């Protein structure tokens, strides 16, 4: 994690990566300690992240008590804490309810607006294509099509192999 962070890359796995027995606040502090910030810098940065990601009310809540959406928000705030240039999301829409998906999409668009490079791997094509600038559809280990979402959806090979004829954005 440390080397990845120093290269400006953050990674958010599909599986829950929260420290379950730590509070939201301590989850954020743990990452900031790893990258070597002083205590006063950590306190300032934790406060900023809690506000930026609307986690203030959850500050003292333990990781194992968080809902799927709250957990995902905390994990994203923790991934952003290292100030990456790029963040890789593995199946970010897995295991969260429809309302949390909407919130996550807003958050991803917000991160994109800040100039953060975002790479998403996900089987949830509809939600993924609705927020991406460019996509790659991989079938049998090969790139079947790449480009803007509208180009992907219109491709007959992609529809036949992956989306189906009824798929719409």
MOMOVEN-V497523 format. One record per pair of residues at least 12 apart in sequence whose C-alpha atoms are under 7 Angstrom apart, sorted by the first residue. I is the first residue (numbers start at 1). J is the second residue. D is the distance in Angstrom with one decimal. If there is no record, write none. Layout:
I_J_D, I_J_D
This chain:
2_35_6.9, 5_82_6.3, 5_84_6.7, 8_84_4.2, 8_85_5.0, 8_86_6.4, 9_84_5.1, 9_85_6.1, 9_86_5.0, 9_87_5.7, 10_79_5.7, 10_84_5.9, 10_86_6.3, 10_87_4.6, 10_88_6.3, 11_79_6.8, 11_87_5.6, 11_88_4.7, 11_89_6.2, 12_79_6.8, 12_88_6.1, 12_89_5.0, 12_90_6.2, 13_89_6.3, 13_90_5.0, 14_90_5.0, 14_91_5.1, 14_92_6.1, 14_94_6.9, 17_75_6.9, 18_63_6.3, 18_71_7.0, 18_75_6.2, 19_63_6.1, 20_62_6.5, 20_63_4.2, 20_64_4.6, 21_62_5.9, 21_63_5.9, 21_64_6.5, 22_62_5.4, 22_63_5.8, 23_59_6.6, 23_60_5.2, 23_61_5.0, 23_62_4.0, 23_63_5.6, 24_58_6.5, 24_59_5.2, 24_60_6.2, 24_61_6.0, 24_62_6.3, 24_63_6.3, 24_74_6.6, 25_46_6.8, 25_59_5.1, 25_60_6.4, 28_46_6.3, 28_78_5.2, 29_42_6.4, 29_46_6.6, 31_78_6.7, 32_81_6.7, 32_82_6.9, 49_77_6.2, 53_73_6.9, 53_77_6.5, 68_95_6.8, 68_96_5.3, 69_96_5.9, 69_100_5.0, 85_116_5.5, 85_117_6.1, 86_116_5.7, 86_117_4.4, 86_118_5.7, 87_117_6.3, 87_118_5.2, 87_119_6.4, 88_118_6.1, 88_119_4.8, 88_120_6.0, 89_119_6.1, 89_120_4.8, 89_121_6.4, 90_120_6.1, 90_121_5.1, 90_122_6.5, 91_121_5.6, 91_122_4.4, 92_122_7.0, 93_124_7.0, 105_131_6.9, 109_131_6.9, 126_169_5.9, 129_149_5.6, 130_169_6.9, 133_148_5.9, 134_147_5.1, 134_148_4.7, 134_149_6.4, 135_147_5.5, 135_148_6.2, 135_149_6.4, 144_158_6.9
